[in-house]
Amino acid sequence: MNIGDQKINDFLDVLASKEPVPGGGSTSGLLTALASALGNMVVAYTHGKKKYVVHQSLHEDCEKFLQTARAESIELASADAESYATLNTLWKLDKNNPERIKHWGDAVEQATNVPIRAMELCNRLLTTLETMIGKTNKMLESDLITASILARSSSEIAAVTARINIPLLDDIATKTAIEEKVCTLEGRCSVLARSIKESCRAV
């Protein structure tokens, strides 16, 4: 499933239907893409303004990252749908089925890793948005805040998705390490989003 090629209403129709994918993980990816696009818009409206010309290099770096982040988030949304579809298919098989035994571990690992990668992207996105405060068009601060809210929400959804799959992992040490990573990323994203909101209001 390539979510980036779908029309919005088509995506919503499938999301609302009795289909296993897309689901929460794909929705998380779409939110990150929206956050990235909004951040890009803030940069676009800053280009050419004399007041911010001293930050031109930063704008160019942010623009490149935000474009890449938007594409990556859509890829992750599609990857999440694919990984869950695979896991869902195996789940329906008997636990002693050779096919399930052969592929179960890899499927669970993939379904857990994709949302964690999504959280890592959200963390990088929020860090980038934070660097833009006071260095981009002040008239679009609400869009900067909105982008941070979307990114934080996306990270929280990805955390939920990862935590659903963690209990399915076999190794206890791996479970603990992944849960700690999820908690750390979730906390960082939350702090960054709050900081962006407070800092924008203070500028």
ZIPEHU-V132112 format. One record per residue. RES is the residue in one small letter. D_CENTER is the distance of its C-alpha to the mean C-alpha in Angstrom with 2 decimals. Layout:
res: [RES RES]
d_center: [D_CENTER D_CENTER]
This chain:
res: [m n i g d q k i n d f l d v l a s k e p v p g g g s t s g l l t a l a s a l g n m v v a y t h g k k k y v v h q s l h e d c e k f l q t a r a e s i e l a s a d a e s y a t l n t l w k l d k n n p e r i k h w g d a v e q a t n v p i r a m e l c n r l l t t l e t m i g k t n k m l e s d l i t a s i l a r s s s e i a a v t a r i n i p l l d d i a t k t a i e e k v c t l e g r c s v l a r s i k e s c r a v]
d_center: [17.23 15.94 13.83 14.18 17.90 18.06 19.48 17.70 20.60 20.74 17.15 18.02 21.32 19.99 17.36 20.39 22.64 23.71 21.55 19.38 16.65 14.49 13.43 10.96 8.49 8.90 8.77 5.31 4.61 7.50 6.77 4.54 7.56 9.86 9.15 9.79 12.75 14.11 14.14 15.94 18.33 19.27 20.19 22.05 24.14 25.01 26.45 30.24 30.74 33.39 32.19 29.02 30.50 30.68 26.87 26.79 25.65 22.65 21.79 22.08 19.86 17.11 17.60 17.32 14.12 12.47 13.86 12.64 9.01 9.38 11.05 8.85 5.81 8.81 10.20 7.61 8.04 11.67 11.79 10.66 13.36 15.78 15.49 16.02 18.82 20.47 20.36 21.64 24.46 25.52 25.39 28.08 30.39 32.97 32.00 34.90 33.97 34.03 31.09 28.92 30.30 29.65 26.00 24.77 23.77 21.76 20.03 19.08 17.93 15.68 14.25 13.60 12.36 9.61 7.49 8.75 7.76 4.01 5.47 7.66 5.84 5.04 8.63 9.93 8.86 10.54 13.33 13.97 14.17 16.54 18.76 19.30 20.99 24.70 24.40 23.24 24.90 25.62 25.92 22.18 21.22 20.24 17.66 16.35 16.25 14.64 11.77 11.46 11.80 9.04 6.57 8.54 8.62 5.05 5.71 9.00 8.41 6.84 9.89 12.13 11.35 12.11 15.11 16.55 16.99 18.20 21.67 22.15 22.27 25.89 26.08 26.24 25.51 22.32 21.27 22.07 20.34 17.00 17.36 18.20 15.20 12.88 15.17 15.17 11.48 11.36 14.52 13.61 10.71 13.24 16.01 14.45 13.63 17.18 18.68 17.41 18.88 22.08 22.54 22.20 24.83 27.03 27.17]
